């Protein structure tokens, strides 16, 4: 009965918006400039928090429960260019993509992180994207694009 969206009004910065059906107007969540990447599942298992980009392009933890607009708490030890993919099943850590095709499990309170998995495409024409682990970390899915082409030389064509 409620959902969270990232969007922006014309000419304005992105913003997270919480909509609770049948409960009045949508409410802003997080700071102006906050957003989350396509394919991210940043809402915590208890539905009370979201891991999303802050205006500084670093991962922040925002409350979606109280309706108060807050700057959020930045996740220590995680820099710009890292993206929160989803929370672990227990809600204690976040799967974070960064440093190429590495996925880390990060404790959002301490910033302690461990390498969960590293992905390598099978050849130079392939590109791995949108890695999504299951909340228990036992399985994953990802997209694979191949950018291969053939070059033909035609001589004497009139």
WOCOR-V748784 format. One record per pair of residues at least 24 apart in sequence whose ideal C-beta (glycine too) atoms are under 10 Angstrom apart, sorted by the first residue. I is the first residue (numbers start at 0). J is the second residue. Records with the same first field share a line. If there is no record, write none. Layout:
I: J ; J
This chain:
1: 46 ; 63
2: 42
3: 28 ; 29 ; 35 ; 41 ; 42 ; 46 ; 49 ; 51 ; 61 ; 63
4: 28 ; 35
5: 29 ; 33 ; 34 ; 35 ; 36 ; 37 ; 39 ; 41 ; 49 ; 51 ; 52
6: 34
7: 31 ; 32 ; 34
12: 54
13: 51 ; 52 ; 54
14: 54 ; 68
15: 41 ; 49 ; 51 ; 52 ; 61 ; 63 ; 68 ; 71
17: 49 ; 61 ; 62 ; 63 ; 64 ; 66
19: 63 ; 66
22: 66
26: 63 ; 65 ; 66 ; 67 ; 68
27: 66 ; 67 ; 68
28: 61 ; 62 ; 63 ; 64 ; 65 ; 66 ; 67 ; 68 ; 69 ; 71
29: 53 ; 54 ; 59 ; 60 ; 61 ; 62 ; 63 ; 68 ; 69 ; 70 ; 71
30: 54 ; 55 ; 59 ; 61 ; 68 ; 69 ; 70 ; 71
31: 68 ; 70
32: 56
33: 59 ; 61 ; 68 ; 70 ; 71
35: 61 ; 82 ; 83 ; 84
36: 82 ; 83 ; 84 ; 96 ; 129
37: 82 ; 129
38: 82 ; 84 ; 85 ; 128 ; 129 ; 130 ; 131 ; 142
39: 82 ; 83 ; 84 ; 85 ; 94 ; 96 ; 129 ; 131
40: 83 ; 84 ; 85 ; 86 ; 94 ; 131 ; 132 ; 134
41: 82 ; 83 ; 84 ; 85 ; 86 ; 93 ; 94
42: 85 ; 86
43: 85 ; 86 ; 87 ; 90 ; 91 ; 93 ; 107
44: 85 ; 86 ; 87 ; 88 ; 89 ; 90 ; 91 ; 134
45: 86 ; 90
46: 90
47: 90
48: 72 ; 86 ; 90 ; 93 ; 107
49: 83 ; 86
50: 74 ; 77 ; 82 ; 83 ; 84 ; 85 ; 86 ; 93 ; 94 ; 95 ; 105 ; 107
51: 82 ; 83
52: 79 ; 81 ; 82 ; 83
53: 79
55: 79
56: 80 ; 81 ; 82
57: 81
58: 82 ; 83 ; 93 ; 95 ; 97 ; 105 ; 107
59: 83 ; 107
60: 93 ; 107 ; 108
72: 107 ; 108
73: 107 ; 110
74: 105 ; 106 ; 107 ; 108 ; 109 ; 110 ; 112
75: 105 ; 106 ; 107 ; 108 ; 109 ; 110 ; 111 ; 112
76: 103 ; 105 ; 106 ; 107 ; 109 ; 110 ; 111 ; 112
77: 103 ; 105 ; 107 ; 110 ; 112
81: 105 ; 112
83: 107
84: 115 ; 129 ; 130 ; 131 ; 132 ; 139
85: 131 ; 132 ; 133 ; 134 ; 136
86: 134
87: 115 ; 132 ; 133 ; 134 ; 135 ; 136
88: 133 ; 134 ; 135 ; 136 ; 137
89: 134 ; 135
90: 134
92: 136
94: 130 ; 131 ; 132 ; 133 ; 134 ; 136 ; 139
96: 128 ; 129 ; 130 ; 131 ; 132
100: 126 ; 127 ; 128 ; 130 ; 141
101: 130
102: 130 ; 131 ; 132 ; 136 ; 139 ; 141
104: 132 ; 136
115: 139
118: 143
120: 144 ; 145
121: 145
122: 147
123: 147
124: 148
